[in-house]
């Protein structure tokens, strides 16, 4: 079995797809500020590397909010990885779960 790991860029269009794999920024209604705040919460939950680690976020400007929770931890290709579930708690958005790995350089990658 061959494991694949795909890098995620932090450029806004790619980041918008990472945050909401079901649509682009315009269709999710998330601003760049929302995405930045959300991404920090996700990274903080991943950094804890513990099942159940949860970080919440909220945007004072848009009123949107959510939470990121680690549901499983594992290693792949020498990287610490976690299954991360994201749920919107205020405002519209697509809830999802994604397997993510943290590379040595601090970037996140989607694990397949």
C-alpha positions as a Markdown table, in Angstrom:
| # | Residue | x | y | z |
|---|---|---|---|---|
| 1 | Unk | 0.0 | 0.0 | 0.0 |
| 2 | Unk | 1.4 | 3.4 | -1.0 |
| 3 | Unk | 0.6 | 6.4 | 1.2 |
| 4 | Unk | 0.2 | 9.8 | -0.4 |
| 5 | Unk | 0.6 | 13.1 | 1.3 |
| 6 | Unk | -0.4 | 16.3 | -0.4 |
| 7 | Unk | 1.0 | 19.7 | 0.6 |
| 8 | Unk | -1.3 | 22.5 | 1.4 |
| 9 | Unk | -0.3 | 26.0 | 0.5 |
| 10 | Unk | -1.4 | 29.0 | 2.6 |
| 11 | Unk | -2.4 | 31.1 | -0.5 |
| 12 | Unk | -5.9 | 32.3 | 0.0 |
| 13 | Unk | -7.7 | 30.3 | -2.8 |
| 14 | Unk | -6.0 | 27.0 | -1.8 |
| 15 | Unk | -6.6 | 27.8 | 1.9 |
| 16 | Unk | -10.2 | 28.4 | 1.2 |
| 17 | Unk | -10.5 | 24.9 | -0.4 |
| 18 | Unk | -8.6 | 23.4 | 2.6 |
| 19 | Unk | -10.9 | 25.0 | 5.1 |
| 20 | Unk | -14.0 | 24.0 | 3.2 |
| 21 | Unk | -13.3 | 21.2 | 0.8 |
| 22 | Unk | -16.8 | 21.5 | -0.6 |
| 23 | Unk | -16.5 | 25.0 | -2.0 |
| 24 | Unk | -14.5 | 28.2 | -2.5 |
| 25 | Unk | -14.3 | 31.2 | -0.2 |
| 26 | Unk | -17.1 | 32.9 | -2.1 |
| 27 | Unk | -19.5 | 30.0 | -1.6 |
| 28 | Unk | -18.8 | 29.5 | 2.0 |
| 29 | Unk | -19.1 | 33.1 | 2.9 |
| 30 | Unk | -15.8 | 33.1 | 4.9 |
| 31 | Unk | -13.6 | 36.1 | 4.8 |
| 32 | Unk | -9.8 | 36.0 | 4.8 |
| 33 | Unk | -10.0 | 37.0 | 8.4 |
| 34 | Unk | -12.4 | 34.1 | 9.2 |
| 35 | Unk | -10.0 | 31.7 | 7.4 |
| 36 | Unk | -7.0 | 33.0 | 9.3 |
| 37 | Unk | -8.7 | 32.6 | 12.7 |
| 38 | Unk | -10.1 | 29.2 | 11.8 |
| 39 | Unk | -6.7 | 28.0 | 10.5 |
| 40 | Unk | -5.0 | 29.0 | 13.8 |
| 41 | Unk | -7.6 | 27.0 | 15.8 |
| 42 | Unk | -7.0 | 24.0 | 13.6 |
| 43 | Unk | -3.2 | 24.2 | 13.9 |
| 44 | Unk | -3.4 | 24.7 | 17.7 |
| 45 | Unk | -5.6 | 21.5 | 18.0 |
| 46 | Unk | -3.1 | 19.6 | 15.8 |
| 47 | Unk | -0.2 | 20.9 | 17.9 |
| 48 | Unk | -1.7 | 19.3 | 21.0 |
| 49 | Unk | -1.6 | 15.9 | 19.2 |
| 50 | Unk | -4.1 | 14.4 | 21.7 |
| 51 | Unk | -7.4 | 12.7 | 20.8 |
| 52 | Unk | -10.1 | 15.1 | 22.1 |
| 53 | Unk | -8.0 | 18.2 | 21.8 |
| 54 | Unk | -10.5 | 20.9 | 20.8 |
| 55 | Unk | -10.0 | 24.6 | 19.8 |
| 56 | Unk | -12.8 | 27.0 | 19.2 |
| 57 | Unk | -12.7 | 30.1 | 17.1 |
| 58 | Unk | -14.9 | 33.1 | 16.5 |
| 59 | Unk | -14.8 | 36.1 | 14.2 |
| 60 | Unk | -15.9 | 39.3 | 15.8 |
| 61 | Unk | -16.5 | 40.9 | 12.4 |
| 62 | Unk | -18.5 | 38.2 | 10.7 |
| 63 | Unk | -20.1 | 36.5 | 13.7 |
| 64 | Unk | -19.0 | 33.1 | 12.4 |
| 65 | Unk | -17.6 | 30.5 | 14.8 |
| 66 | Unk | -16.5 | 26.9 | 14.9 |
| 67 | Unk | -14.5 | 24.3 | 16.6 |
| 68 | Unk | -11.8 | 21.9 | 15.5 |
| 69 | Unk | -11.4 | 18.6 | 17.3 |
| 70 | Unk | -8.7 | 15.9 | 17.0 |
| 71 | Unk | -10.6 | 12.5 | 16.7 |
| 72 | Unk | -7.6 | 10.2 | 16.0 |
| 73 | Unk | -3.8 | 10.4 | 16.0 |
| 74 | Unk | -1.4 | 8.5 | 13.8 |
| 75 | Unk | 1.9 | 8.7 | 12.0 |
| 76 | Unk | 2.5 | 8.6 | 8.3 |
| 77 | Unk | 5.6 | 9.1 | 6.3 |
| 78 | Unk | 7.5 | 10.0 | 9.4 |
| 79 | Unk | 5.0 | 12.9 | 10.3 |
| 80 | Unk | 2.7 | 13.3 | 13.2 |
| 81 | Unk | -0.9 | 13.1 | 11.8 |
| 82 | Unk | -4.4 | 13.5 | 13.1 |
| 83 | Unk | -7.9 | 13.1 | 11.9 |
| 84 | Unk | -9.4 | 16.6 | 12.5 |
| 85 | Unk | -13.1 | 17.3 | 12.6 |
| 86 | Unk | -14.3 | 20.8 | 12.0 |
| 87 | Unk | -17.8 | 22.0 | 12.9 |
| 88 | Unk | -19.3 | 25.4 | 12.3 |
| 89 | Unk | -21.1 | 26.6 | 15.5 |
| 90 | Unk | -22.3 | 29.9 | 14.2 |
| 91 | Unk | -23.0 | 31.0 | 10.6 |
| 92 | Unk | -23.2 | 28.8 | 7.6 |
| 93 | Unk | -20.4 | 26.4 | 6.6 |
| 94 | Unk | -19.6 | 22.9 | 5.6 |
| 95 | Unk | -18.6 | 20.6 | 8.5 |
| 96 | Unk | -16.0 | 18.1 | 7.6 |
| 97 | Unk | -13.3 | 15.7 | 8.8 |
| 98 | Unk | -9.9 | 15.5 | 7.2 |
| 99 | Unk | -6.7 | 13.6 | 7.9 |
| 100 | Unk | -3.9 | 16.1 | 8.3 |
| 101 | Unk | -0.1 | 15.8 | 8.9 |
| 102 | Unk | 2.3 | 18.3 | 10.2 |
| 103 | Unk | 5.6 | 18.4 | 8.4 |
| 104 | Unk | 8.9 | 19.4 | 10.2 |
| 105 | Unk | 8.7 | 22.8 | 8.6 |
| 106 | Unk | 5.3 | 23.4 | 10.3 |
| 107 | Unk | 3.2 | 23.2 | 7.2 |
| 108 | Unk | 0.1 | 21.0 | 7.2 |
| 109 | Unk | -0.5 | 18.3 | 4.6 |
| 110 | Unk | -3.6 | 16.3 | 3.8 |
| 111 | Unk | -2.9 | 12.6 | 4.2 |
| 112 | Unk | -4.5 | 10.1 | 1.9 |
